């Protein structure tokens, strides 16, 4: 009986440690969600931040400048913190990248500038569809999290 409880405790510990830490690296962008730490690339988000957005795009006035913006948002979509940096790039490059990360570890990435060449592309419609997709995916992750928590509880009380 003691051996079963020890194995169970080890299993739950491993499950929790794997689930509690998320590190995502997309190009040179790093998003880390671990316990109270939510690092949105170059910006550490406040504790009440639920998601972050990293954008990288050429400055419309000077294509040799890349503007990199990190924004932290609350669960209700309120902007909590923001950091913008600038760096030089090849003026012939066309960069438009959007990476969204959530405290629960979910990350989505869109390379808008290099992936779409059609002249009839509607970026506002695309952004709206991606927002809905991200919202639905995030909701699914929350449901998965609830299920994992219930499973963990059930396993913990299996031998009671």
C-alpha positions in Angstrom: 0.0 0.0 0.0 2.8 2.4 0.9 4.6 1.6 -2.4 1.5 2.4 -4.4 1.1 5.7 -2.7 4.8 6.5 -3.3 4.5 5.7 -6.9 1.3 7.7 -7.2 2.9 10.7 -5.5 5.9 10.5 -7.9 3.6 10.3 -10.9 1.5 13.3 -9.8 4.7 15.2 -9.0 6.1 14.6 -12.5 2.8 15.4 -14.1 2.6 18.7 -12.2 6.2 19.7 -12.9 5.8 19.0 -16.6 2.5 21.0 -16.8 3.7 23.9 -14.6 6.5 25.1 -16.9 6.2 26.2 -20.5 9.1 27.6 -22.5 8.4 28.6 -26.1 11.1 29.7 -28.5 10.1 31.0 -31.9 13.1 32.5 -33.8 14.7 34.8 -31.3 11.4 35.3 -29.3 11.2 33.6 -25.9 8.0 33.2 -24.0 8.3 31.5 -20.5 5.4 30.7 -18.3 6.4 29.1 -15.0 4.5 29.5 -11.7 4.4 33.3 -11.0 6.9 34.1 -13.8 5.4 35.1 -17.1 8.2 36.4 -19.4 7.0 37.9 -22.7 10.2 38.0 -24.7 12.0 41.1 -23.3 9.2 42.0 -20.9 8.3 40.4 -17.6 4.5 40.5 -17.3 2.8 41.5 -14.0 1.1 38.7 -12.0 -2.4 39.5 -13.3 -1.3 39.2 -16.9 -3.0 36.3 -18.7 -1.5 36.7 -22.2 1.2 38.5 -24.1 1.7 39.6 -27.6 5.0 40.0 -29.4 5.1 41.7 -32.8 8.0 42.3 -35.1 7.6 44.5 -38.2 9.4 47.0 -40.3 8.9 50.6 -39.4 6.6 51.9 -42.2 8.6 55.2 -42.4 12.0 53.4 -42.4 12.1 49.8 -43.6 15.7 49.4 -42.3 14.3 49.6 -38.8 12.6 46.6 -37.1 10.1 47.5 -34.4 9.7 44.8 -31.8 6.8 45.3 -29.3 6.0 43.2 -26.3 2.6 43.8 -24.6 1.1 42.1 -21.5 -2.7 41.8 -21.2 -5.1 40.9 -18.4 -7.7 38.2 -18.8 -10.2 40.9 -19.8 -7.9 42.2 -22.6 -6.7 45.3 -20.7 -3.1 46.3 -21.6 -1.0 46.1 -18.4 2.5 46.7 -19.7 4.3 47.4 -23.0 7.9 47.6 -24.3 9.0 48.6 -27.8 12.6 48.3 -29.1 14.1 49.1 -32.4 17.0 47.5 -34.3 18.4 47.8 -37.8 17.7 45.2 -40.4 18.2 44.8 -44.2 15.9 47.5 -45.7 14.8 45.0 -48.4 13.4 42.5 -45.8 9.7 42.5 -45.2 9.0 41.4 -41.7 5.6 41.1 -40.0 5.4 38.6 -37.2 2.8 38.2 -34.5 3.3 35.7 -31.6 0.8 35.4 -28.8 1.5 33.5 -25.6 -0.7 32.6 -22.7 0.1 32.0 -19.0 -1.2 28.4 -19.4 1.6 27.7 -22.0 -0.4 28.0 -25.2 1.5 29.9 -27.9 0.5 30.8 -31.5 2.7 32.3 -34.1 1.9 34.0 -37.4 4.4 35.2 -39.9 2.1 37.5 -41.9 4.7 39.4 -44.0 6.3 36.4 -45.7 3.5 33.9 -45.8 0.8 35.8 -47.8 1.4 37.1 -51.3 -2.1 37.5 -52.6 -3.3 41.1 -53.4 -6.8 40.3 -52.2 -5.7 39.4 -48.6 -7.8 41.1 -46.0 -5.5 41.4 -42.9 -8.3 42.7 -40.6 -10.4 39.6 -41.5 -7.4 37.4 -41.0 -6.7 39.0 -37.6 -10.3 38.6 -36.5 -10.3 34.9 -37.5 -7.0 34.3 -35.7 -8.3 36.0 -32.5 -11.4 33.7 -32.6 -9.1 30.7 -33.2 -6.8 31.7 -30.3 -9.8 32.3 -28.0 -11.3 28.9 -28.8 -8.0 27.2 -28.4 -7.4 28.9 -25.1 -10.8 27.9 -23.9 -10.0 24.3 -24.9 -6.8 24.5 -22.9 -8.7 25.7 -19.9 -11.1 22.8 -20.1 -8.1 20.4 -20.5 -6.5 22.0 -17.4 -9.8 21.5 -15.4 -9.9 17.8 -16.6 -6.2 17.3 -15.5 -6.9 18.9 -12.1 -9.9 16.6 -11.6 -7.9 13.5 -12.7 -5.1 14.5 -10.3 -7.7 14.9 -7.5 -9.3 11.5 -8.3 -5.9 9.8 -8.4 -4.9 11.4 -5.1 -8.0 10.1 -3.4 -8.1 6.7 -5.1 -6.8 4.9 -2.0 -8.7 6.8 0.7 
